[in-house]
Structure formats: C-alpha cells, structure tokens
Amino acid sequence: MKIKSNYLALIIIPILLILGLALLYAQTKSIPTTPKEEPVKETVQNTIEAVINTTYGEIKLELWPDLAPKTVDNFIKLAREGFYTDTYFHRVIPDFMIQGGCPNTKDDNRMNDGQGGPGYTFEDECFEEGKAISGRIERPEDLELVWNKLIVPHMQQNRTPNPEISKVVKECQATQSLDPIKAYTVEQYKEFTGYEQELYSRKLKAEVLYGNIAMANSGPNTNGSQFFIVTKKEGTPWLNGKHTVFGKVTSGMDVVHKIEHLPRDARDNPNPDNQAFITGISFPK
C-alpha cells in the first residue's frame, strides 16, 4: 500500500502543480517579466479578403494564409461548400467574443449547439519553430517548454521518476513558479528524462487581440469548423498559444458588437427570436 500511495503521489504532484501554476500566472500576468519576442504580425504579407454575411450586416475579414495556411484553407473550403450557410452565432459573451461555425445550429435542438464540426480535426498553428535551445534556461518561454515537453511527460510516464526531476517538481510546487527549473541545463534535463531529440524554442505567430478571428477548440489540435471573433478591447492574452489566429476584422466590428450584445440564455446562446444567422461567406478577390 505504501508503494501504491507513493505512486499516486507522484501522479498527483504534477496535476496539482499545473493547477497551482495556472492560478499563479493568472494572478501575475500583468507583472513585467523577461521581455518576450513580439508576435510576427509584421510578416503578414499575403492576405485573402472574406465577407461573412449575417442577418445583422456584413463582417469583412482579412485572412492570413502565411501565418495559418491549413486553418485558412479549411475555412475557405468549408465556406465555399456552404457549410457555414444557415448556421448562427451560438455563443455570445459581452466584452469577450462571439462564436459560430457549428453545424448543429441548423437543427431544432439548442442543447447540441457548439458540439458539432466537419467530421475531422486538425492541428493548431499558433507557433513557429525557433532555434534549438541548450545550456542554462532563463527565458520564461523556455522554462515552460522544458516543463511541458520533458518534466510533465516524465512524471506521468514513470512510477519511479528521476530523483532530480522529482526534486525540481517539489520545489516548483513549493514556490509556485517554474524558476527552480533553472537549476539544471537543457542537456541535464535530457539526460534525466531520456529525451534524445532537439528541443526547439517556440515563437507565437499572432496574439488573440481585439477584432481577430481565431479557431475555437476543445483542447490542443482539435480544430474543426468553429471560430470566434474577439470583442474585448484589451484582447485575451490568456488565450495566446491556445487558439490559432488566422485573420482579423477589417470592417463590420459594429455588426460584431451588435451580435455580442444579443439577449441570450444561461448558456450564452442567443434567444431564438434574435439569432444572428450566417447567410453566406464570400471571397471578393
């Protein structure tokens, strides 16, 4: 029983730490940290114009195939097939976003709204691969990378984790930060965990800003057809890296805000008498 309880403790430690760190980041996200690389918005050169026609007016978009080629191709494909036609924005939250693209909104069952998709999923396109990291770990992004790619999988997959890894996990839990990871180099963590591949830094392609359109999902790499448009003026930094941004609204934010404030039920689904339907999506050029 002692062995079993120790094993359970090792499983629980990373779970508790993940939850604790999530709370910590939420509380300290406004505190300046080591400067981060800016999203590569300036590299957006090729754009595709799109117009979402709704029962409340037009929403004009600029899509970014350079940053999210698979996502843009998927959106265009579904739009041209008429997949989005006669769907409505099924989730609207003031000062946050409006969400649409669910085929289940075409039926009479409101309870399944938001649960539909095209019958397949595809991967996120939030980051671009940077340089291989080595030596001492200092940047917050690299600390998270080592945590997510090496430490957490190691703890989850081993009944008797490497003692140095266990020590770091406990110190992270005690300090509620990832700073204890700095005690070792990338090479040492690879040795501790048996990880033999290169570990590449990641660079965020685009932030989830006001007026941007991004993919909705149910977790990493579960994109389908649903998307949302951000209405929060300050943006939604807690969603950065979790949802693929593939364009922005260039005209029609007044329409987006009308939809955002539609009377809705407890599930944030607009009432049946004021739903905002998509009547078609076109690509002028």
C-alpha positions in Angstrom: 0.0 0.0 0.0 2.9 2.3 0.7 4.2 1.8 -2.8 0.8 2.5 -4.3 0.4 5.7 -2.3 3.8 6.9 -3.4 2.9 6.2 -7.0 -0.3 8.1 -6.6 1.5 11.0 -5.0 3.8 11.2 -8.0 0.9 11.3 -10.3 -0.9 13.9 -8.2 2.1 16.2 -7.8 2.3 17.4 -11.5 -1.5 17.8 -11.6 -1.6 19.9 -8.5 1.4 21.9 -9.8 -0.2 22.5 -13.1 -3.3 23.9 -11.4 -1.3 26.0 -9.0 0.9 27.5 -11.7 -2.2 28.3 -13.8 -3.6 30.3 -10.9 -0.2 31.9 -10.4 0.0 33.0 -14.0 -3.5 34.4 -13.9 -2.6 36.5 -10.9 0.7 37.7 -12.2 0.1 38.2 -15.9 0.2 41.9 -15.5 3.6 41.9 -13.8 6.6 42.6 -16.2 8.9 39.6 -16.8 11.8 38.9 -19.1 11.0 40.7 -22.4 9.2 38.3 -24.9 9.7 38.3 -28.6 6.9 40.1 -30.4 4.4 38.1 -32.4 5.4 38.2 -36.1 2.5 40.3 -37.2 4.8 42.3 -39.5 5.4 39.2 -41.6 1.8 39.1 -42.7 2.1 39.9 -46.4 -0.3 37.8 -48.3 -3.9 38.3 -47.3 -7.3 37.0 -48.5 -10.4 39.1 -48.3 -13.6 37.4 -47.0 -17.0 38.7 -46.2 -19.3 37.0 -43.6 -22.9 38.0 -44.5 -25.2 37.9 -41.5 -28.7 38.8 -40.7 -27.3 41.8 -38.8 -25.0 43.0 -41.6 -21.6 42.3 -43.2 -18.3 41.4 -41.4 -15.3 41.9 -43.6 -12.2 39.9 -42.9 -8.6 39.7 -43.9 -7.3 36.2 -43.7 -3.6 35.3 -43.1 -2.5 32.3 -45.1 1.1 33.0 -44.3 0.6 32.5 -40.6 -2.1 29.8 -40.6 -2.2 28.1 -44.0 -4.1 25.0 -43.0 -6.6 27.0 -41.0 -7.3 29.5 -43.8 -7.6 26.7 -46.4 -10.0 24.9 -44.1 -12.2 28.0 -43.6 -12.3 28.8 -47.3 -13.1 25.2 -48.2 -16.0 24.9 -45.8 -17.3 28.4 -46.7 -17.3 27.6 -50.4 -19.1 24.3 -49.8 -21.9 26.2 -48.0 -21.0 24.6 -44.7 -21.5 27.8 -42.7 -24.6 29.0 -44.5 -27.7 29.0 -42.2 -25.6 28.5 -39.1 -25.8 31.1 -36.4 -23.5 32.5 -33.7 -24.4 30.2 -30.9 -22.2 31.7 -28.1 -22.0 35.4 -27.5 -20.4 36.9 -24.4 -20.2 40.7 -24.0 -16.6 42.1 -23.6 -15.2 38.8 -24.7 -16.2 37.3 -28.1 -18.8 35.8 -30.5 -18.5 32.2 -31.6 -20.0 30.5 -34.7 -19.4 27.8 -37.2 -21.3 24.9 -35.5 -23.4 22.8 -38.0 -25.6 21.7 -35.1 -27.2 25.1 -35.1 -29.1 24.2 -38.2 -31.3 21.8 -36.3 -34.0 22.5 -33.7 -32.1 21.2 -30.7 -30.4 24.1 -28.9 -28.8 21.7 -26.4 -26.3 20.4 -29.0 -25.2 23.8 -30.2 -21.4 24.2 -30.0 -20.8 20.4 -30.2 -20.6 20.0 -33.9 -17.9 20.0 -36.5 -16.9 18.9 -40.0 -16.2 15.3 -39.1 -12.5 15.8 -38.7 -9.9 17.8 -36.7 -6.6 19.3 -37.5 -3.6 20.7 -35.6 -3.0 24.2 -34.2 -0.9 26.8 -36.0 -0.1 29.0 -33.0 3.6 28.9 -33.0 6.6 28.8 -35.4 9.6 26.8 -34.5 12.6 28.7 -33.4 16.2 27.7 -32.6 17.2 24.6 -30.7 17.8 25.6 -27.0 20.8 24.4 -25.0 22.7 25.3 -21.8 21.1 27.3 -19.0 17.4 28.0 -19.1 16.4 31.6 -18.5 13.5 32.8 -20.7 10.0 32.1 -19.3 9.0 30.6 -22.6 11.9 28.1 -22.4 11.1 27.2 -18.8 7.5 26.4 -19.9 8.9 24.4 -22.8 11.1 22.2 -20.6 8.2 21.8 -18.1 5.7 20.7 -20.8 8.0 18.7 -23.1 10.3 17.0 -20.6 9.2 17.2 -16.9 5.5 16.6 -17.0 5.6 13.7 -19.5 8.4 12.1 -17.5 6.4 12.4 -14.2 3.3 11.0 -15.8 5.1 8.0 -17.5 7.4 6.8 -14.7 6.4 5.1 -11.5 9.9 6.0 -10.1 10.8 9.3 -11.7 14.4 10.5 -11.7 15.2 11.9 -8.2 16.5 15.2 -9.6 13.3 15.7 -11.6 11.2 14.9 -8.5 13.2 17.4 -6.5 12.6 20.2 -9.1 8.9 19.4 -9.2 8.6 19.7 -5.4 10.4 23.0 -5.4 8.2 24.3 -8.2 5.2 23.3 -6.2 6.6 24.9 -3.0 7.5 28.2 -4.8 4.5 28.2 -7.2 6.8 29.1 -10.0 9.0 27.5 -12.7 12.2 29.2 -11.5 13.6 26.0 -9.8 13.9 24.6 -13.3 16.9 26.9 -13.8 19.0 24.7 -11.5 19.9 22.4 -14.4 20.8 22.8 -18.1 18.8 21.6 -21.1 21.3 18.8 -21.6 21.0 17.6 -18.0 17.2 17.5 -18.3 17.5 15.4 -21.4 19.8 13.0 -19.5 17.4 12.9 -16.6 14.4 12.1 -18.7 16.0 10.1 -21.6 14.8 12.7 -24.1 17.0 12.3 -27.2 15.6 14.9 -29.7 16.5 18.6 -30.1 14.3 20.9 -28.1 13.2 23.9 -30.1 12.0 27.2 -28.8 8.6 28.4 -30.0 7.6 31.8 -31.2 4.0 33.0 -31.1 2.7 33.8 -34.5 -0.2 36.1 -33.5 -1.9 37.2 -30.3 -5.6 36.8 -29.7 -6.3 40.5 -30.0 -9.4 42.7 -30.4 -11.1 42.1 -33.7 -9.0 39.0 -34.5 -10.7 35.8 -35.7 -9.4 32.5 -34.2 -10.3 28.9 -34.1 -12.4 27.5 -31.2 -11.4 24.1 -30.0 -11.8 21.6 -27.2 -8.1 21.3 -26.5 -4.8 21.2 -28.4 -5.0 20.2 -32.0 -8.8 19.8 -32.1 -9.7 22.4 -34.7 -12.7 21.8 -36.9 -15.1 24.4 -38.2 -15.9 26.6 -35.2 -14.3 30.1 -34.8 -14.7 33.2 -32.7 -14.1 36.9 -33.1 -12.7 38.8 -30.1 -14.7 41.8 -28.8 -12.6 42.6 -25.7 -10.7 45.8 -26.4 -7.7 44.7 -24.4 -7.6 41.4 -26.2 -7.4 38.0 -24.4 -3.8 37.2 -23.6 -4.7 34.1 -21.6 -5.7 32.5 -24.9 -2.5 33.2 -26.7 -1.0 30.0 -28.0 -4.2 28.0 -27.2 -6.2 29.2 -30.3 -5.0 29.6 -33.8 -5.4 33.2 -35.0 -6.0 33.3 -38.8 -7.1 36.8 -39.6 -8.8 39.9 -38.4 -11.9 42.0 -39.0 -11.3 45.0 -41.3 -14.8 46.3 -41.4 -18.0 45.5 -39.6 -17.0 45.5 -35.9 -20.2 47.4 -35.3 -22.0 44.3 -36.5 -19.9 42.1 -34.3 -20.8 44.2 -31.3 -24.5 44.0 -32.1 -24.2 40.2 -32.1 -22.1 40.3 -29.0 -25.0 42.0 -27.0 -27.9 39.9 -28.3 -30.2 38.7 -25.4 -29.1 35.2 -24.5 -29.8 32.3 -22.2 -27.8 30.9 -19.4 -25.5 29.0 -21.8 -24.8 32.3 -23.7 -26.8 31.1 -26.7 -28.8 33.9 -28.2 -32.6 33.6 -27.8 -34.4 32.1 -30.8 -36.1 35.3 -31.7 -32.9 37.3 -32.2 -30.3 34.8 -33.5 -27.6 36.1 -35.9 -27.5 33.8 -38.9 -24.7 33.5 -41.4 -26.4 33.7 -44.8 -23.1 33.1 -46.7 -19.4 33.8 -46.9 -17.8 35.2 -50.0 -14.3 35.9 -51.2 -14.4 39.1 -53.4 -10.9 38.7 -54.9 
